[in-house]
Amino acid sequence: MIFFSVRPPLYAFLGRLSNVQPDMKGAVERVLDRCSYIGIGESRRPITQEDRDSIIKHMGALADEGLRVLCLAGTQLPHAGKDSIKTAARADLEKDCGVLGLVGI
């Protein structure tokens, strides 16, 4: 791991030798609106409306148990992007993300 920094309120950035992975967390609907994929890297695939409906259904089930539900998503940037991440426009970091999962707390 090369670096870790936080960009409030939504992001944590993890640097690895081959890429930088901006991960975000937040309200399910807000994060889901920024996602075009399920997963990241080689396992990612386009998100479908069926996927979105399923995620919302699971969010409801967790909320019904009294849990606050957050969605986790991320993307991968080339390692060279590490130096420009602090000045990158938020919109550029929030596009083409992949849903990683839900967390109930």
GUTIBA-520701 format. One record per residue: residue in one letter; x, y, z of N, C-alpha, C in turn. Coordinates in steps of 0.2 Angstrom, whole numbers, padded with zeros to 4 digits, always signed. Example, Ala and Ser with C-alpha at 12.3 -4.5 7.8 and 13.67 -1.06 7.14 Angstrom:
BEGIN
a+0066-0028+0039+0062-0022+0039+0066-0016+0039
s+0064-0011+0035+0068-0005+0036+0064+0000+0039
***
This chain:
BEGIN
m+0004-0006+0000+0000+0000+0000+0004+0006+0000
i+0003+0011-0004+0007+0017-0005+0005+0023-0001
f-0002+0024-0001-0004+0029+0003-0012+0028+0005
f-0014+0032+0010-0021+0032+0011-0023+0039+0013
s-0028+0042+0011-0031+0048+0013-0038+0048+0012
v-0041+0053+0016-0048+0054+0016-0050+0060+0013
r-0055+0060+0009-0058+0066+0006-0065+0066+0008
p-0067+0070+0013-0074+0070+0015-0079+0072+0010
p-0085+0070+0011-0088+0065+0016-0088+0058+0013
l-0086+0057+0007-0088+0051+0004-0082+0046+0002
y-0076+0048+0002-0071+0044-0001-0065+0042+0003
a-0062+0036+0002-0056+0034+0004-0052+0032-0002
f-0045+0034-0002-0041+0032-0008-0036+0027-0005
l-0035+0021-0009-0030+0017-0007-0026+0016-0013
g-0019+0017-0012-0014+0016-0017-0011+0009-0017
r-0010+0007-0023-0007+0000-0024-0002+0001-0029
l+0002-0004-0030+0008-0003-0035+0005-0002-0042
s+0000-0005-0044-0002-0005-0051-0008+0000-0052
n-0011+0002-0047-0017+0007-0048-0019+0010-0041
v-0023+0015-0042-0026+0019-0036-0034+0017-0036
q-0036+0015-0031-0043+0013-0030-0047+0018-0026
p-0051+0023-0029-0055+0027-0025-0061+0023-0023
d-0062+0022-0016-0068+0019-0014-0073+0024-0011
m-0079+0023-0012-0084+0028-0009-0089+0024-0005
k-0092+0028+0000-0098+0025+0004-0103+0030+0005
g-0109+0028+0006-0114+0033+0007-0121+0031+0006
a-0126+0035+0006-0133+0033+0005-0134+0029-0001
v-0137+0023+0000-0138+0018-0006-0140+0022-0012
e-0145+0026-0012-0148+0029-0018-0143+0034-0021
r-0139+0037-0017-0134+0042-0019-0128+0039-0023
v-0126+0034-0020-0120+0030-0022-0122+0026-0029
l-0128+0023-0028-0130+0019-0034-0131+0023-0040
d-0133+0029-0039-0134+0034-0045-0128+0035-0049
r-0122+0034-0045-0115+0035-0048-0112+0029-0051
c-0116+0023-0051-0113+0017-0053-0115+0015-0059
s-0111+0012-0064-0112+0010-0070-0111+0002-0070
y-0108+0000-0065-0106-0007-0065-0107-0011-0058
i-0107-0017-0058-0106-0021-0052-0099-0024-0052
g-0096-0023-0046-0089-0025-0045-0084-0020-0049
i-0077-0022-0048-0072-0018-0051-0067-0023-0054
g-0062-0020-0058-0057-0024-0061-0060-0029-0066
e-0057-0035-0066-0058-0040-0071-0065-0043-0070
s-0068-0042-0064-0074-0045-0062-0080-0041-0064
r-0079-0034-0066-0085-0030-0066-0089-0031-0072
r-0095-0030-0072-0100-0030-0077-0105-0025-0077
p-0108-0023-0082-0113-0018-0082-0119-0019-0077
i-0121-0014-0074-0126-0015-0069-0133-0014-0073
t-0138-0018-0071-0144-0018-0075-0149-0016-0070
q-0155-0014-0073-0161-0012-0069-0163-0017-0064
e-0162-0024-0066-0164-0029-0061-0159-0029-0055
d-0152-0028-0057-0147-0027-0051-0149-0021-0046
r-0151-0016-0049-0153-0010-0045-0159-0011-0041
d-0164-0015-0044-0170-0016-0040-0168-0021-0034
s-0164-0026-0036-0162-0031-0031-0158-0027-0025
i-0153-0023-0027-0150-0019-0021-0155-0015-0017
i-0159-0012-0020-0164-0008-0016-0168-0012-0012
k-0170-0018-0014-0174-0023-0010-0170-0025-0004
h-0163-0027-0005-0159-0029+0000-0158-0023+0005
m-0158-0017+0003-0157-0011+0007-0163-0011+0012
g-0169-0012+0009-0175-0012+0013-0176-0017+0018
a-0173-0023+0016-0173-0029+0021-0168-0027+0027
l-0163-0024+0026-0158-0022+0031-0161-0016+0035
a-0164-0012+0032-0167-0006+0035-0173-0008+0040
d-0177-0013+0037-0182-0016+0041-0180-0019+0048
e-0173-0021+0048-0171-0024+0054-0168-0018+0059
g-0169-0012+0057-0167-0007+0061-0160-0004+0060
l-0157-0007+0054-0150-0005+0052-0150+0001+0048
r-0144+0005+0049-0143+0011+0044-0139+0007+0038
v-0141+0008+0032-0138+0005+0027-0134+0010+0022
l-0128+0008+0021-0123+0011+0017-0121+0007+0011
c-0120+0010+0005-0118+0007-0001-0110+0008-0002
l-0107+0003-0004-0100+0004-0005-0098+0003-0012
a-0094+0007-0015-0093+0007-0022-0086+0009-0024
g-0083+0008-0029-0076+0010-0031-0075+0009-0038
t-0069+0011-0040-0066+0011-0047-0059+0010-0046
q-0056+0009-0052-0048+0009-0052-0046+0014-0057
l-0041+0018-0055-0037+0022-0059-0030+0020-0060
p-0027+0022-0065-0020+0020-0066-0016+0023-0061
h-0010+0020-0059-0006+0022-0053-0004+0029-0055
a-0003+0031-0061+0000+0038-0062-0005+0043-0060
g-0012+0041-0059-0017+0046-0057-0016+0048-0049
k-0012+0044-0046-0011+0045-0039-0010+0053-0037
d-0005+0056-0041-0003+0063-0039-0008+0068-0041
s-0013+0066-0045-0018+0071-0047-0025+0070-0044
i-0025+0065-0039-0031+0063-0036-0034+0069-0032
k-0030+0073-0028-0032+0078-0024-0035+0084-0027
t-0033+0085-0034-0036+0090-0037-0041+0088-0042
a-0043+0082-0043-0047+0079-0047-0054+0082-0046
a-0058+0083-0051-0065+0085-0050-0069+0079-0047
r-0073+0081-0042-0077+0075-0039-0081+0071-0044
a-0084+0075-0049-0088+0071-0054-0084+0066-0058
d-0077+0068-0059-0073+0063-0062-0072+0057-0058
l-0072+0057-0052-0071+0052-0047-0077+0048-0046
e-0083+0051-0047-0089+0047-0046-0092+0044-0052
k-0089+0044-0058-0092+0041-0064-0089+0034-0065
d-0093+0030-0068-0091+0023-0070-0089+0019-0064
c-0092+0020-0058-0090+0016-0052-0094+0009-0052
g-0091+0005-0048-0094-0002-0048-0097-0003-0041
v-0103-0006-0040-0105-0007-0033-0101-0013-0030
l-0099-0012-0024-0096-0017-0021-0100-0021-0016
g-0105-0018-0013-0109-0021-0008-0113-0016-0004
l-0117-0019+0001-0121-0015+0006-0118-0017+0013
v-0118-0012+0017-0116-0013+0024-0122-0010+0029
g-0124-0014+0033-0129-0012+0038-0126-0011+0045
i-0127-0005+0048-0124-0004+0054-0129-0002+0059
***
